[in-house]
Amino acid sequence: MATPAQPREADAPPTPVAALRAALKAGREALRESFLAKPDTPKLLREHARLVDTAIRGAWRESRMPAHAALVAVGGYGRGQLFPHSDVDVLILLPGADRDGASIPAIERFLAMLWDVGVEASHAVRTIPQCAVEMKSDATVRTSLLEHRHLAGERALFRTFAGAFSAAMDPGAFYEAKALEQQQRHLKFHDAAYNLEPNVKASPGGLRDIQTIGWVAKRHF
């Protein structure tokens, strides 16, 4: 009696990681081709952020993250503008200190899956009080958290975070911190706006100066 043919490995359905990775790769290639055919930088940044949103939400879901946690996009990614080779800044928000480490396995699964999918994430894992402590001592953290956007998980926790962040931000102190940061950055690049090979991000008149205006205006208005 003939033995039934076994299904070939190629016929097996793709794993969640493989499916997410393939979708992300195909999406990025489509964005690249569209941009080369008709350059539109703002559109590219917005659509790349949306594409990465889909991959990250898929990884969050597949990692079986705790229902009480929330995932927040911050920095430029939180603004909804993601350059093709930029870091993807995310905040994993927990409702309280994880004293027994119950959330650690899920968080490790999630971060490992992001790496396997092809998302290079810069992450932080904090509670709301821990965010408050970090932003009080570091203007860079304040700036990153200023542009926050809910990605996945508990929306009520995200809303609490957004309210606490807004209440803790002092517009005057934020302006002074960003002005000092700008002065120090300009000195580092010799306060020269017309170098033959300028750093287009950090030199005087560069992208960071333009973003600083936006950050200060957003906090004040």
C-alpha positions as CSV (number, residue, x, y, z in Angstrom):
1,M,0.0,0.0,0.0
2,A,1.4,3.4,-1.0
3,T,2.4,5.7,1.8
4,P,0.6,9.1,1.5
5,A,2.8,11.9,0.3
6,Q,4.0,14.1,3.1
7,P,3.4,17.9,2.7
8,R,6.5,19.7,1.5
9,E,8.1,22.2,3.8
10,A,7.5,24.9,1.2
11,D,3.7,24.2,1.5
12,A,3.7,24.9,5.3
13,P,2.0,28.3,6.2
14,P,4.5,31.0,7.1
15,T,5.2,31.7,10.8
16,P,3.9,35.0,12.2
17,V,7.5,36.3,12.3
18,A,8.1,35.3,8.7
19,A,4.8,36.8,7.6
20,L,5.4,40.1,9.4
21,R,9.0,40.3,8.0
22,A,7.9,39.6,4.5
23,A,5.1,42.2,4.7
24,L,7.5,44.8,6.1
25,K,10.2,44.1,3.4
26,A,7.6,44.3,0.6
27,G,6.1,47.5,2.0
28,R,9.5,49.2,2.3
29,E,10.4,48.2,-1.3
30,A,7.1,49.6,-2.5
31,L,7.7,52.8,-0.7
32,R,11.2,53.1,-2.1
33,E,10.0,52.5,-5.7
34,S,7.2,55.0,-5.2
35,F,9.6,57.7,-3.8
36,L,12.1,57.2,-6.7
37,A,9.3,57.5,-9.2
38,K,7.9,60.7,-7.6
39,P,9.9,62.0,-4.7
40,D,7.7,63.2,-1.8
41,T,9.5,63.2,1.5
42,P,6.6,64.0,3.9
43,K,4.5,61.2,2.3
44,L,7.4,58.8,2.5
45,L,7.9,59.5,6.2
46,R,4.2,59.2,7.1
47,E,3.7,56.0,5.1
48,H,6.8,54.4,6.5
49,A,5.7,55.1,10.0
50,R,2.3,53.5,9.3
51,L,4.0,50.5,7.8
52,V,6.1,50.0,10.9
53,D,3.1,50.6,13.1
54,T,1.5,47.5,11.5
55,A,4.6,45.3,12.0
56,I,5.0,46.4,15.7
57,R,1.3,45.9,16.5
58,G,1.5,42.4,15.0
59,A,4.6,41.6,17.1
60,W,2.8,43.0,20.2
61,R,-0.1,40.8,19.6
62,E,1.9,37.6,18.8
63,S,4.1,38.2,21.9
64,R,1.0,37.9,24.2
65,M,1.9,41.1,26.0
66,P,0.1,41.7,29.4
67,A,-3.3,43.3,28.9
68,H,-2.5,46.0,31.4
69,A,0.6,47.3,29.5
70,A,0.6,49.9,26.8
71,L,3.0,50.6,23.9
72,V,3.7,54.2,23.0
73,A,5.6,55.6,20.0
74,V,7.8,58.5,21.0
75,G,10.3,60.9,19.4
76,G,10.1,61.3,15.6
77,Y,8.3,58.0,15.3
78,G,5.7,59.3,17.8
79,R,5.3,62.3,15.6
80,G,4.4,59.9,12.8
81,Q,7.5,60.7,10.7
82,L,10.0,57.9,10.3
83,F,13.0,58.1,8.0
84,P,14.0,54.8,6.3
85,H,17.1,54.2,8.5
86,S,16.0,55.9,11.7
87,D,15.7,54.1,15.1
88,V,12.1,53.3,16.1
89,D,11.7,54.8,19.5
90,V,9.1,53.0,21.7
91,L,8.1,53.2,25.3
92,I,6.6,50.1,27.0
93,L,4.4,51.5,29.7
94,L,3.6,49.4,32.8
95,P,0.9,50.4,35.4
96,G,3.3,49.7,38.3
97,A,6.6,48.3,39.3
98,D,6.9,44.6,38.1
99,R,8.3,43.4,41.4
100,D,7.9,39.7,40.6
101,G,9.2,40.0,37.0
102,A,5.9,38.6,35.6
103,S,6.1,40.9,32.5
104,I,9.7,40.2,31.7
105,P,9.2,37.0,29.5
106,A,6.6,38.7,27.3
107,I,8.7,41.9,27.0
108,E,11.7,39.8,25.9
109,R,9.5,37.9,23.4
110,F,8.3,41.2,22.0
111,L,11.7,42.8,21.6
112,A,13.2,39.6,20.1
113,M,10.3,39.4,17.6
114,L,10.8,43.0,16.6
115,W,14.5,42.3,15.8
116,D,13.5,39.1,13.8
117,V,10.9,41.0,11.9
118,G,13.4,43.7,10.9
119,V,12.4,46.6,13.2
120,E,15.4,48.2,14.9
121,A,13.7,49.5,18.0
122,S,15.2,51.8,20.7
123,H,13.0,50.9,23.7
124,A,12.4,51.9,27.3
125,V,10.3,50.1,29.9
126,R,8.9,52.4,32.6
127,T,6.0,53.2,34.8
128,I,4.4,56.7,34.8
129,P,6.3,57.8,38.0
130,Q,9.6,56.5,36.4
131,C,8.8,58.6,33.3
132,A,8.3,61.7,35.5
133,V,11.6,61.1,37.3
134,E,13.5,60.7,34.0
135,M,12.0,63.7,32.3
136,K,12.7,65.9,35.3
137,S,16.4,65.2,35.1
138,D,16.9,64.9,31.3
139,A,15.7,67.4,28.7
140,T,16.3,64.8,26.0
141,V,13.8,62.4,27.6
142,R,11.3,65.3,27.9
143,T,11.7,66.0,24.2
144,S,11.3,62.4,23.2
145,L,8.2,61.9,25.4
146,L,6.7,65.2,24.1
147,E,5.7,63.5,20.9
148,H,3.8,60.4,22.1
149,R,1.3,58.3,20.2
150,H,-0.6,55.2,21.4
151,L,0.3,52.1,19.4
152,A,-1.1,49.1,21.3
153,G,-2.3,47.9,24.7
154,E,-4.2,49.6,27.4
155,R,-5.6,53.0,26.3
156,A,-6.6,54.1,29.8
157,L,-3.0,53.8,30.9
158,F,-1.8,55.8,27.9
159,R,-4.3,58.5,28.6
160,T,-3.1,58.7,32.3
161,F,0.4,58.9,31.0
162,A,-0.5,61.7,28.6
163,G,-2.2,63.7,31.3
164,A,0.6,63.3,33.8
165,F,3.2,64.3,31.2
166,S,1.3,67.5,30.3
167,A,0.9,68.4,33.9
168,A,4.6,67.9,34.7
169,M,5.9,69.9,31.7
170,D,7.0,73.5,32.6
171,P,7.0,75.5,29.3
172,G,9.5,78.1,30.6
173,A,12.0,75.5,31.9
174,F,11.6,73.5,28.7
175,Y,12.4,76.5,26.5
176,E,15.5,77.3,28.6
177,A,16.7,73.7,28.4
178,K,16.3,73.5,24.6
179,A,18.0,76.9,24.1
180,L,21.0,75.7,26.2
181,E,21.1,72.5,24.3
182,Q,21.1,74.4,21.0
183,Q,24.0,76.6,22.1
184,Q,26.0,73.6,23.1
185,R,25.3,71.8,19.9
186,H,26.3,74.9,17.8
187,L,29.6,75.2,19.7
188,K,30.3,71.5,19.1
189,F,30.0,72.2,15.3
190,H,32.1,75.4,15.6
191,D,29.0,77.6,15.2
192,A,29.5,77.5,11.4
193,A,26.5,77.4,9.1
194,Y,28.5,77.3,5.9
195,N,30.9,74.3,6.2
196,L,31.9,72.5,3.0
197,E,30.6,69.3,4.6
198,P,28.0,70.3,7.2
199,N,26.2,68.0,9.5
200,V,22.7,68.6,8.0
201,K,21.1,67.4,11.2
202,A,23.1,69.0,14.0
203,S,24.9,72.0,12.5
204,P,23.5,75.6,12.9
205,G,20.4,75.9,10.7
206,G,20.1,72.2,10.3
207,L,17.2,69.8,10.9
208,R,17.6,69.8,14.7
209,D,17.2,73.6,14.8
210,I,14.0,73.4,12.8
211,Q,12.7,70.6,15.1
212,T,13.6,72.6,18.2
213,I,11.3,75.4,17.0
214,G,8.5,72.9,16.6
215,W,9.1,71.3,20.0
216,V,9.0,74.7,21.9
217,A,6.0,75.9,20.0
218,K,4.1,72.6,20.7
219,R,4.8,72.9,24.4
220,H,3.8,76.6,24.6
221,F,0.7,76.4,22.4
